[in-house]
């Protein structure tokens, strides 16, 4: 009876009823873009190479945007051959780009399995640039105001797919700030998000400061605590209502983690000196934009080191919601400011393109199906 051996095939074990071990399915190539620095050092140690080689490889990939081992000329030819046999360096190129008259640029990235996500580059009034990246294909949370929720959750992005959005957009120029608030709920993909942040923070890599990176969540309370334990990152909470009744209607996650639990998690989140939690409040006409709503919000955030981003609803086809009027938004903001809260009115960007998150994906994926 032939001996059994085991090899890897597409990341899973497969059984080989072979006596000849040379016929085993070889392990899949390792994507260097998906490795943290510690993992890359361990990978190199496994082929007998020194740990300092990891820094050299990371600088080639992230500082010089080189994805071919053959071009990494300060590595010995033997090492380059070993790397080519065991590893690769993934990269993304946009399938489509739309640019707004205000300079906002939206990218559609399609992956090998045919699924796609959006990434948005936003010019700020300060002259700096913010990049909004996605963490999932679709989203499971089904928020009533969010176009992405129409797709449902298809899958999590890998660590490399998160990092590669940043690498691809950096070809168009520098980015100062990152926000994880594109398609998907970042805390629903916590392990890959934390690994991606570790890579983005690497001094030998893209060298983003944690002070310049913000993660936005709809309020997954247990994962908020775990995030705070595992890595430093600014926290933003998509709040959008000051009562459970309204928030239940807008955000089904609130039925699992109501405002009392969410606020307790916010108060427990570790903050650095002068750091605040950002609360995103999308203003929807006639639903959450009255002065009574503003008064409730003041009470809800009492004692928290908070900053409130007031965001006019981004109207899109298929939604019955409307943006609040300028006068209503101004009165809401003034009420908060008069009571000592930091409240910033965010200008709506990219209104002349497929601006709401998921619209470009929906438009182009729909065209591909016809």
Secondary structure, 3 states (H helix, E strand, C coil): CCCCEEEEECCEEEEECCCCHHHCCCCCCEEHHHCCHHHHHHHHHHCCCCCHHHHHHHHHHHHCCCCCHHHCCCCCHHHHHHHHHHEECCCCCCCEEEECCCCCEEEEEECCCCCEEEEEEEECCCCCEEEEECCEEECCCCCCCCCHHHHCEEEECCHHHHHHHHHHHHCCCCCCEEEECCCCCHHHHHHHHHHHHHHHHCCCCCCCCHHHEEEEECCCHHHHHHHHHHCCCEEEEECCCCCHHHHHHHCCHHHHCCHHHHHHHHHHCCCCCCCCEEEEEEEECCCCCCHHHHHHHHHHCCCCCEEEEEEECCCCCCCCCCECCHHHHHHHHHHHHHCCCEEEEECCCCCCCCCCCCHHHHHHHHHHCC
